[in-house]
Amino acid sequence: MEEKVIICKELTKSFGDFYAVNKISFDVNKGEIFGFLGANGAGKTTAMRMLCGLSFPTSGEATVAGFNVYKQQDSIKKNIGYMSQKFSLYENLTVLENISFFGGVYGVRKKEIKERSEELIQTLGLQNETKKLVGELPLGWKQKLAFSVAIFHKPKIVFLDEPTGGVDPLTRRQFWDMIYKAADEGITVFVTTHYMDEAEYCNRISIMVDGRVEALDSPGKLKERFSADSMDEVFYKLARGAKRGE
Ligand SMILES: Nc1ncnc2c1ncn2[C@@H]1O[C@H](COP(=O)(O)OP(=O)(O)OP(=O)(O)O)[C@@H](O)[C@H]1O
């Protein structure tokens, strides 16, 4: 049987009498690339924050990397990586300083940080930029570096909140090559995106509408079920009934 690294049962978060996340249930398998889709305001960020141990659910259950989201938030944080557009790297530290800072925070040994950061710099082709401040790098490079830093401590799961926003399709494609490589190495990838071409790259996708998971399957099966030619069309058919969002 497949190892499940996220198990989520009727997970709920309400703010007063508003249910931002309303009884969502799903499992994510080890090494899977799991796309977490939904229109603006559907509840993705709220759900992701609970799964990352950053906020307490109102009700329901979930375990992430085997740890309970109510009682073991610190263990969750140590065993995951997280990257979002809002929180990623320190712009006023250099490339190398960012790698060693985050490596250190996640408990990677100094010697290993040194060895592996050299490797990483080579892989990313950043040999000439190691002493540059991250703030000076183009957005696409920042995102690739932020992803590499988020998985530097070899977490069980990496959570990516719209990781490729604002960059060109070629750079997004290169970013996804990195995601595939991480998944091949056994890291589970939980990713939100608004780009439907990226949804096609996921093994399975869940689509949230107004706080609920309305559909969950592989891109192929979803297209079949909704008699759609593209994920764009699936998404539109599901999300057009949404009451929230812009
Ligand atoms: N702290 C809060 N207090 C009250 N309402 C909140 C709070 N946080 C989020 N919400 C509301 O919950 C709903 C879900 O928000 P959330 O940010 O999770 O959506 P999202 O799917 O991530 O949207 P987006 O794609 O725009 O980031 C929204 O209507 C939002 O206004």
The ligand as a MOL file (V3000), in Angstrom:
LIG
                    3D

  0  0  0     0  0            999 V3000
M  V30 BEGIN CTAB
M  V30 COUNTS 31 33 0 0 0
M  V30 BEGIN ATOM
M  V30 1 N -7.9700 35.6400 9.5380 0
M  V30 2 C -9.0840 35.6840 8.8240 0
M  V30 3 N -10.2240 36.2260 9.3110 0
M  V30 4 C -11.3630 36.2590 8.5850 0
M  V30 5 N -11.4790 35.7590 7.3390 0
M  V30 6 C -10.3910 35.2110 6.8010 0
M  V30 7 C -9.1380 35.1300 7.4930 0
M  V30 8 N -8.2400 34.5050 6.6860 0
M  V30 9 C -8.8910 34.2260 5.5440 0
M  V30 10 N -10.1910 34.6360 5.6100 0
M  V30 11 C -11.1980 34.4990 4.5620 0
M  V30 12 O -11.2860 33.1230 4.2280 0
M  V30 13 C -11.5040 32.9430 2.8310 0
M  V30 14 C -10.4380 32.0300 2.2800 0
M  V30 15 O -9.2040 32.7390 2.2160 0
M  V30 16 P -7.8430 32.0800 1.6850 0
M  V30 17 O -6.7880 33.1260 1.7710 0
M  V30 18 O -7.6130 30.8100 2.3860 0
M  V30 19 O -8.2160 31.7830 0.1550 0
M  V30 20 P -7.2890 31.3420 -1.0380 0
M  V30 21 O -7.9890 30.2020 -1.6910 0
M  V30 22 O -5.9240 31.0900 -0.5510 0
M  V30 23 O -7.3280 32.5950 -1.9850 0
M  V30 24 P -6.1930 33.2980 -2.8840 0
M  V30 25 O -6.0460 32.4350 -4.0950 0
M  V30 26 O -6.8130 34.6200 -3.2000 0
M  V30 27 O -4.9540 33.3890 -2.0500 0
M  V30 28 C -11.5150 34.3370 2.2140 0
M  V30 29 O -12.8630 34.7330 2.0470 0
M  V30 30 C -10.8220 35.1880 3.2560 0
M  V30 31 O -11.3050 36.5140 3.2260 0
M  V30 END ATOM
M  V30 BEGIN BOND
M  V30 1 1 1 2
M  V30 2 1 2 3
M  V30 3 2 2 7
M  V30 4 2 3 4
M  V30 5 1 4 5
M  V30 6 2 5 6
M  V30 7 1 6 7
M  V30 8 1 6 10
M  V30 9 1 7 8
M  V30 10 2 8 9
M  V30 11 1 9 10
M  V30 12 1 10 11
M  V30 13 1 11 12
M  V30 14 1 11 30
M  V30 15 1 12 13
M  V30 16 1 13 14
M  V30 17 1 13 28
M  V30 18 1 14 15
M  V30 19 1 15 16
M  V30 20 2 16 17
M  V30 21 1 16 18
M  V30 22 1 16 19
M  V30 23 1 19 20
M  V30 24 2 20 21
M  V30 25 1 20 22
M  V30 26 1 20 23
M  V30 27 1 23 24
M  V30 28 2 24 25
M  V30 29 1 24 26
M  V30 30 1 24 27
M  V30 31 1 28 29
M  V30 32 1 28 30
M  V30 33 1 30 31
M  V30 END BOND
M  V30 END CTAB
M  END
